[in-house]
Amino acid sequence: MMTKIVHVQSVLPYEDTIALKAKTGESSIKEAISKAIYHFLECQNSDGDKGKNT
């Protein structure tokens, strides 16, 4: 199976990117955003079921 790659661009406040780098432990903004996205996609509550304890 071939993986499709998509280039994504977004505008974020600089302070948010610095906080994201600190929270993820990554040294680059690119890696911090990537790590955060993958974490979000794997998170049990990412399907919108906020408040449920799973």
C-alpha positions as CSV (number, residue, x, y, z in Angstrom):
1,M,0.0,0.0,0.0
2,M,1.3,3.4,-1.0
3,T,1.1,6.2,1.6
4,K,-0.1,9.6,0.3
5,I,1.8,12.6,1.6
6,V,0.0,16.0,1.9
7,H,1.8,19.3,2.5
8,V,-0.1,21.3,5.2
9,Q,0.4,24.9,6.1
10,S,-1.1,26.9,8.9
11,V,-0.7,30.2,10.7
12,L,-0.1,29.9,14.5
13,P,0.9,32.4,17.1
14,Y,4.6,32.2,17.9
15,E,4.0,31.8,21.6
16,D,1.8,28.7,20.9
17,T,4.5,27.1,18.8
18,I,7.1,27.6,21.6
19,A,4.7,26.2,24.2
20,L,4.1,23.2,21.9
21,K,7.8,22.6,21.5
22,A,8.2,22.6,25.3
23,K,5.2,20.3,25.9
24,T,6.3,17.7,23.2
25,G,10.0,17.9,24.1
26,E,10.9,18.5,20.4
27,S,13.5,20.9,19.3
28,S,11.8,22.0,16.1
29,I,8.4,23.5,15.5
30,K,7.8,21.1,12.6
31,E,8.5,18.0,14.7
32,A,6.4,19.4,17.6
33,I,3.4,19.9,15.4
34,S,3.8,16.5,13.8
35,K,4.0,14.8,17.2
36,A,1.0,16.7,18.5
37,I,-1.1,15.8,15.5
38,Y,-0.2,12.1,15.7
39,H,-1.0,12.2,19.4
40,F,-4.4,13.8,18.7
41,L,-5.2,11.1,16.1
42,E,-4.3,8.3,18.5
43,C,-6.0,9.8,21.5
44,Q,-9.0,7.8,22.8
45,N,-11.0,11.0,23.3
46,S,-10.2,12.6,19.9
47,D,-13.5,11.4,18.5
48,G,-15.4,14.2,20.2
49,D,-16.5,12.2,23.3
50,K,-15.3,14.7,25.8
51,G,-16.2,14.0,29.4
52,K,-16.3,10.2,29.0
53,N,-13.7,8.3,31.0
54,T,-12.5,5.6,28.8
